[in-house]
Amino acid sequence: MDIYKNSVHSAGNTTVSVARGSKADVLVVRGENPGFSGQVIDGEFIAPENHENAVVLRRVFPFTAPVPVLTRKRSFGVGDRLGIASYGHIRVFRKYDAAPVLAQQSIRELTLTHRDFDNVLDCASYAVFREDWQGGFGADGDHLKTDKEVEYALSCGYTMITLDCSEHIRNDVEDMPTEQLKKEYTPNAELEARYKDKSFKVENHEIHFTAEELMRCALIYGGAIEHADRIFHSYIKGKPVDFELSIDETATPTTPTQHFFVANELSLRHVELATVAPRFCGEFQKGIDYIGDLKQFESEMAVHAAVARRFGYKLSIHSGSDKLSVFPIIGRLTLGNFHVKTAGTNWLEAMRVTAETDPKLYREVHAYALVAFHEAKKYYHVTTNLNNIPALDTLTDAQLPELFTQNDARQLIHITYGLILSAKDENGNSLYRDRLYANWREHDELYAKRLEQHIGRHLELLYSQIPQD
C-alpha cells in the first residue's frame, strides 16, 4: 500500500501509519494492537478512519488530541467544513508561529453539513497524525449559545468554547431616544458609582461614561454579561478550556466604551477570558474583503486592542476570511497578539479546484446555487447582487475559476454550501456531494496547495506590520 511518508509513528510495541486507499485513507497497524478495530487484508491489519479508531489514536498518540492554544501569542482558526482541509492548513502553520485551531465548527455549520463535533475533531486528528504535526492544535465549539451546546462540545473533548451571546444582547437600544432609555433602565447604584460620569485611562486612550452611555451599556449588554458569567462558572472554570466571548453577532458595532464595560464587568465577576470578539465598525461579510472606512476601523481598533491588553486577553476577529485590507492594521495594533477565524474561504478554495478540474460539475453546482441562494440568505448577512455575476453560458471552461475573484460570485457559492452538500434527487441520492468529494480526493494535492497559498496570504498580511519584539 502507498504509505504517507510522514505518517509512520511508533508507541511501545506498536507502529501505525496511514495508507492511501482507493476511496479513503486507512490506518496500517503493525505489532501489538492497542485497540484499533479493523481486519487483516493481505497480511496487514487495516483499520478504517472512523470515530472509534480516532479515540484510540488520541490515546496512543497524544499529539493527535487537541489542547488549549489561545494562551499563545497568536492563534488562527481554520474551520474545515469538509473534513479534508487540514492537510493544506498544516503546511501553512509550519511557516508561521500562530497556533492553529484545526477543529472549528458552529452548530449551524454542523447542521448544514450533516456532521457532528466528533467527526470534525476526528478529521483534524487524522490529518495531524498523517502530516506529523506535533505543534499542538485547538478544537473550538464555535458560536455556542446554550448550556446544552456547551456541554455537547465539552463532552467531545473540545478545548475552546466560543460563547455566542447574541440572543442576550439588545439590538433596539443603540438608537433609542433618551426618554425611552430612562424608562427602560432600572437604576443600579453599584453600576452608577462605578461608571457614571467617570473616565478610565487605557494606555493613551480615555474612555468616558456619561449617564446616558452607562444606561445604554447596561441595557444592551446586561443580559450577555449574566449569561457569560453563568456559563463560565458552571462549565469552564478550572478546566483546561479556552473561553471566548462573542458579542459580534449584533446589528450595531461594539463601541470601545461598550467593550470596556463588558470586559470590566466580567473581570469583576472573575470570568477568565482568553479572547473577546467585538462587532467592529464596518462590515465583515462572508468571503470578501472588509467593507467600510479603514481610517475609522484603525482608530477604533487601536482602542479595542488596548482594552484587550488591559484585561489580559486577545482580540478575536470573526468572519476573518479574506479581510485582507485590514490584516496589517490588526497585526500592528494588537502588537501581534490576535485570534482570527476563517471557515468559508476554505470551502471556496475547494470549489475553485472543482471549477478548474471538472468544469461540467462546477456548472451544475453553480446553477443550483443560483436557485438555492434566497434560501441560504436566511442564515447569513450578505449584500450579494446576483445580477453582477456573469451568466454561465457566457464563460468558457477556462474562465470559470475567475468567478472566485468576483465578490458576488464568491458570496453566492460561500453561503449555499449547506444546500449544495445536502441536495438529493427524487430517489434520495446525493446530487453533488459524492461527486464533489470524489473530485477533491482526486485533486487533493492541488487543494492542499491552494489552501497553503490562500491561508498563507492571510497570515502573511497579519504578520506584515507586527512590531519587532
C-alpha positions in Angstrom: 0.0 0.0 0.0 1.1 3.6 -0.6 2.1 4.8 2.9 2.3 8.6 3.5 5.9 9.2 4.4 5.3 11.5 7.4 2.6 9.2 8.9 4.8 6.4 10.4 4.7 6.6 14.2 5.6 4.2 16.9 4.5 3.8 20.5 5.8 0.9 22.6 5.4 -2.2 20.5 3.0 -0.6 18.1 3.7 1.1 14.7 0.9 2.9 13.0 0.9 4.6 9.6 -1.6 6.0 7.1 -2.0 4.4 3.7 -3.9 5.9 0.7 -6.8 3.7 -0.2 -8.8 3.9 -3.4 -11.6 5.9 -1.7 -10.3 6.8 1.7 -7.2 6.7 3.8 -6.8 3.8 6.2 -4.5 3.1 9.2 -2.0 0.3 8.9 -1.3 -1.2 12.4 1.8 -3.3 12.9 3.0 -5.1 16.1 0.8 -5.0 19.2 -2.7 -3.7 18.5 -3.6 -1.2 21.3 -7.4 -1.4 20.5 -7.9 -0.4 16.9 -10.8 -2.1 15.1 -10.4 -3.4 11.6 -9.4 -6.5 9.6 -6.4 -8.3 8.2 -6.0 -7.7 4.4 -3.1 -9.3 2.6 -1.3 -9.9 5.8 -1.7 -6.3 7.1 -4.1 -5.1 9.9 -6.1 -2.4 8.3 -8.2 0.0 10.4 -10.7 2.5 8.9 -10.5 6.1 9.9 -13.7 6.1 12.0 -14.6 7.7 15.3 -13.8 4.6 17.4 -10.3 4.4 16.0 -9.8 8.1 16.4 -10.4 7.7 20.1 -7.7 5.0 20.2 -5.4 7.2 18.1 -5.6 10.1 20.5 -5.0 7.8 23.5 -1.9 6.1 22.0 -0.5 9.2 20.3 -1.4 12.2 22.5 -0.2 14.8 19.9 -3.3 14.0 17.9 -5.6 15.3 20.7 -6.5 19.0 20.9 -5.1 21.3 23.6 -5.8 24.9 24.7 -3.9 27.2 22.4 -5.3 30.7 22.9 -2.7 31.5 25.6 -0.1 31.5 22.8 0.7 34.9 21.4 -1.0 34.3 18.1 -3.7 31.9 17.0 -5.7 31.2 13.9 -8.9 29.2 13.4 -9.4 27.4 10.1 -12.9 25.9 10.1 -12.9 22.9 7.9 -16.5 22.3 6.8 -15.5 19.4 4.6 -13.1 17.5 6.8 -10.3 17.5 4.1 -8.7 20.9 4.5 -6.3 20.3 7.5 -3.6 18.7 5.3 -3.2 22.1 3.5 -3.6 24.1 6.6 -0.8 22.3 8.4 1.6 23.4 5.7 0.8 27.0 6.4 1.4 26.6 10.2 4.8 25.1 9.5 5.8 28.6 8.2 4.2 30.8 10.9 4.2 30.6 14.7 0.4 31.2 15.0 -1.2 28.2 16.9 -3.8 26.5 14.7 -7.3 25.7 15.7 -7.9 23.0 13.2 -11.3 21.8 14.5 -13.6 24.7 14.5 -17.3 24.5 13.8 -20.6 26.1 14.9 -23.8 24.2 15.5 -25.2 26.0 12.4 -22.4 24.6 10.3 -22.8 21.1 11.7 -26.5 21.2 10.8 -25.9 22.4 7.3 -23.1 19.9 6.6 -24.7 16.9 8.4 -21.7 16.4 10.6 -21.1 16.4 14.4 -18.4 17.6 16.7 -16.9 14.1 16.9 -16.4 13.9 13.2 -14.9 17.4 13.0 -12.3 16.6 15.6 -11.6 13.1 14.2 -10.8 14.6 10.8 -8.4 17.0 12.4 -6.7 14.2 14.5 -6.2 12.0 11.4 -4.7 14.9 9.5 -2.3 15.8 12.3 -1.2 12.2 12.5 -0.8 11.8 8.8 1.2 15.0 8.5 3.2 14.5 11.7 2.1 17.9 13.1 3.3 17.9 16.7 3.0 21.6 17.4 -0.4 21.3 19.1 -3.8 22.4 17.8 -7.1 23.6 19.3 -10.7 22.4 18.9 -13.3 25.2 19.0 -17.0 24.7 19.7 -17.8 27.8 17.8 -20.8 30.1 18.3 -22.4 28.0 21.0 -25.5 29.6 22.6 -27.0 27.3 25.2 -25.9 25.1 28.1 -26.7 22.0 26.1 -24.5 23.1 23.2 -21.6 23.9 25.6 -22.0 20.5 27.3 -22.0 18.8 24.0 -18.8 20.3 22.8 -17.0 19.7 26.1 -18.2 16.0 26.1 -16.5 15.6 22.7 -13.1 16.9 24.1 -13.2 20.4 22.7 -10.6 22.7 24.2 -12.2 26.0 23.3 -15.7 27.3 23.8 -16.9 30.3 21.9 -20.0 31.6 23.7 -22.3 33.5 21.3 -24.2 35.9 23.4 -26.3 37.4 20.6 -29.6 36.2 22.0 -28.8 38.1 25.2 -27.8 41.4 23.5 -30.5 44.0 22.8 -30.4 45.5 19.3 -33.1 48.0 20.0 -31.2 50.2 22.4 -28.4 51.9 20.4 -30.8 54.4 18.7 -33.4 54.5 21.5 -34.4 58.1 22.4 -33.1 59.3 25.8 -36.6 59.5 27.4 -37.3 55.9 26.4 -33.9 54.9 27.7 -34.7 56.3 31.1 -37.9 54.4 31.2 -36.3 51.1 30.3 -33.2 51.4 32.6 -33.5 50.1 36.1 -31.4 52.3 38.4 -28.4 50.5 39.8 -26.4 52.3 42.5 -23.4 50.0 42.2 -23.1 50.4 38.5 -23.6 54.2 38.7 -20.9 54.5 41.4 -18.5 52.6 39.2 -19.1 54.3 35.9 -21.4 57.3 35.9 -19.5 60.5 34.8 -16.2 58.6 35.2 -13.3 58.3 32.9 -10.8 55.4 32.6 -7.3 55.7 31.2 -6.5 52.8 28.9 -2.9 53.2 27.7 -3.0 56.5 25.8 -6.8 56.4 25.3 -9.5 57.8 27.6 -12.9 56.1 27.9 -15.6 58.2 29.4 -19.1 57.1 30.6 -21.9 59.7 30.6 -25.1 58.8 32.4 -26.7 58.0 29.1 -23.8 55.9 27.8 -24.0 53.9 31.0 -27.7 53.2 30.6 -27.2 52.1 27.0 -24.3 49.8 28.0 -26.3 48.2 30.8 -29.4 47.7 28.7 -27.6 46.3 25.6 -25.1 44.0 27.4 -26.5 43.3 30.8 -28.1 40.0 29.8 -25.0 38.9 27.9 -22.8 39.6 31.0 -25.1 37.5 33.1 -25.1 34.7 30.6 -21.3 34.6 30.2 -20.8 34.7 33.9 -23.1 31.7 34.5 -21.7 29.6 31.6 -18.1 30.2 32.7 -18.6 29.3 36.3 -20.9 26.4 35.5 -18.8 24.7 32.8 -15.4 26.3 32.1 -13.8 27.4 35.4 -11.0 25.1 36.5 -10.9 23.2 33.2 -8.2 23.2 30.5 -10.5 25.0 28.2 -10.1 28.4 26.5 -13.1 30.7 26.9 -14.0 33.1 24.1 -16.8 35.7 24.4 -18.6 36.5 21.1 -20.5 39.7 21.1 -20.1 40.3 17.3 -23.4 38.8 16.0 -25.3 42.1 16.6 -27.0 44.7 14.4 -24.7 47.6 15.6 -21.0 47.8 16.2 -19.5 47.4 19.7 -18.0 50.8 20.6 -14.7 50.8 22.6 -16.7 52.2 25.6 -19.1 49.2 25.4 -16.2 46.8 25.0 -14.6 48.2 28.2 -17.9 48.0 30.1 -18.4 44.3 29.2 -14.7 43.4 29.9 -14.6 45.2 33.2 -17.9 43.7 34.5 -16.8 40.2 33.6 -13.4 40.8 35.2 -15.1 41.9 38.4 -17.0 38.6 38.3 -13.8 36.6 37.9 -14.7 35.4 34.4 -11.4 34.4 32.8 -11.5 35.3 29.1 -9.0 34.0 26.6 -10.4 36.2 23.8 -13.3 38.6 23.0 -14.9 39.1 19.6 -16.4 42.6 19.4 -18.6 43.6 16.5 -16.2 46.0 14.7 -17.3 49.0 12.7 -17.8 48.5 9.0 -18.9 45.1 7.7 -17.2 41.7 7.9 -19.3 39.9 5.3 -18.6 36.3 4.4 -15.9 35.5 1.9 -15.0 39.0 0.8 -12.8 41.9 1.9 -13.7 44.4 4.6 -16.4 47.0 3.7 -16.1 50.3 5.5 -13.9 53.3 6.4 -10.3 52.0 7.0 -9.4 55.1 9.0 -12.3 54.6 11.4 -11.5 50.9 11.7 -7.9 51.7 12.5 -8.9 54.4 15.1 -11.3 52.1 16.9 -9.1 49.0 16.6 -6.4 50.9 18.5 -8.7 51.3 21.5 -10.2 47.8 21.2 -6.7 46.3 21.3 -5.7 48.5 24.3 -8.8 47.3 26.2 -7.9 43.7 25.4 -4.4 44.2 26.8 -5.8 46.0 29.9 -7.8 42.9 30.8 -5.3 40.3 29.7 -6.9 38.6 26.7 -6.6 38.7 22.9 -8.9 40.2 20.4 -10.8 37.7 18.2 -11.7 38.6 14.7 -14.7 36.7 13.4 -15.6 36.2 9.7 -11.9 36.8 9.1 -11.9 35.1 5.7 -10.4 37.3 3.0 -10.3 40.5 5.1 -7.0 41.3 3.5 -7.1 45.1 3.7 -7.4 45.2 7.5 -5.0 42.4 8.4 -1.9 44.6 8.5 -3.8 47.0 10.8 -4.9 44.2 13.1 -1.4 42.7 13.3 0.2 46.1 14.1 -2.3 47.4 16.6 -2.7 44.2 18.5 1.1 44.0 18.7 0.9 40.6 17.1 -1.5 39.2 19.8 -4.6 38.1 17.9 -7.0 35.3 17.2 -8.5 35.2 13.7 -11.2 32.9 12.5 -11.8 31.7 8.9 -14.1 29.0 7.6 -16.0 29.6 4.4 -12.9 30.6 2.4 -11.6 27.0 2.7 -14.8 25.8 1.1 -14.5 28.4 -1.7 -11.0 27.1 -2.4 -12.4 23.6 -2.7 -15.0 24.8 -5.2 -12.3 26.7 -7.1 -10.5 23.4 -7.5 -13.7 21.9 -8.9 -14.1 24.8 -11.3 -10.5 24.2 -12.5 -10.6 20.4 -12.8 -14.3 19.5 -13.5 -16.0 22.4 -15.3 -19.1 20.4 -16.1 -19.7 19.5 -12.4 -19.0 23.1 -11.4 -21.5 24.4 -13.8 -24.2 22.2 -12.3 -23.4 23.3 -8.8 -23.3 27.0 -9.7 -26.7 26.8 -11.5 -28.1 25.1 -8.4 -26.6 27.7 -6.1 -28.4 30.5 -8.0 -31.7 28.7 -7.3 -30.8 28.0 -3.6 -29.4 31.4 -2.9 -32.5 33.0 -1.4 -33.0 30.1 1.0 -29.3 30.3 2.1 -29.7 34.1 2.8 -31.8 33.2 5.9 -28.5 32.1 7.6 -26.1 34.9 6.5 -26.0 38.7 6.2 -24.6 39.5 2.7 -25.2 42.2 0.1 -24.8 40.0 -2.9 -26.2 41.2 -6.2 -26.8 38.1 -8.4 -27.1 40.4 -11.4 -23.4 41.2 -11.2 -22.5 37.5 -11.7 -21.7 36.6 -15.3 -24.1 34.1 -16.9 -22.5 30.7 -17.1 -23.2 30.4 -20.8 -21.0 33.5 -21.5 -18.0 31.9 -19.8 -15.6 29.3 -21.2 -14.4 26.5 -19.0 -11.1 28.2 -18.6 -12.8 31.3 -17.3 -14.8 29.6 -14.5 -12.1 29.9 -11.9 -12.1 33.7 -12.4 -15.6 33.7 -10.8 -13.8 33.3 -7.5 -12.2 36.8 -7.9 -15.6 38.4 -8.0 -17.4 39.3 -4.7 -20.9 38.4 -5.7 -20.0 35.1 -7.2 -17.9 34.3 -4.1 -20.8 35.0 -1.8 -23.2 33.0 -3.9 -21.1 29.9 -3.5 -20.0 30.7 0.0 -23.4 30.8 1.7 -25.0 28.0 -0.3 -22.6 25.3 0.8 -25.1 23.5 3.1 -27.8 23.3 0.5 -25.3 22.2 -2.2 -23.9 19.4 0.0 -27.4 18.3 1.1 -29.2 18.3 -2.3 -30.7 15.0 -3.3 -32.6 13.7 -6.3 -36.1 12.2 -6.2 -34.6 8.8 -5.1 -32.8 10.3 -2.1 -29.4 10.1 -3.7 -26.8 12.9 -3.4 -26.9 15.3 -6.3 -23.5 16.8 -5.8 -21.9 15.8 -2.5 -20.4 12.4 -3.6 -19.1 13.7 -6.9 -17.6 16.7 -5.3 -15.8 14.6 -2.7 -14.5 12.3 -5.4 -13.2 15.3 -7.3 -11.5 16.7 -4.2 -9.9 13.4 -3.4 -8.6 13.0 -6.9 -7.1 16.5 -6.7 -6.2 16.6 -3.0 -2.7 17.8 -3.7 -4.0 20.7 -5.7 -6.4 21.6 -3.0 -3.7 21.5 -0.3 -1.5 23.8 -2.5 -4.4 26.3 -3.0 -5.0 26.4 0.8 -1.3 26.8 1.5 -1.3 29.8 -0.8 -4.6 31.4 0.2 -4.5 31.0 4.0 -0.8 31.8 3.8 -1.7 35.1 2.3 -3.9 35.8 5.3 -1.1 35.2 7.7 1.5 37.0 5.6 -0.6 40.2 5.8 -1.3 39.7 9.5 2.4 39.4 10.2 3.4 42.2 7.8 3.3 45.1 10.3 3.8 43.4 13.6 6.2 45.5 15.6 9.5 43.8 16.3 9.8 42.4 19.8 
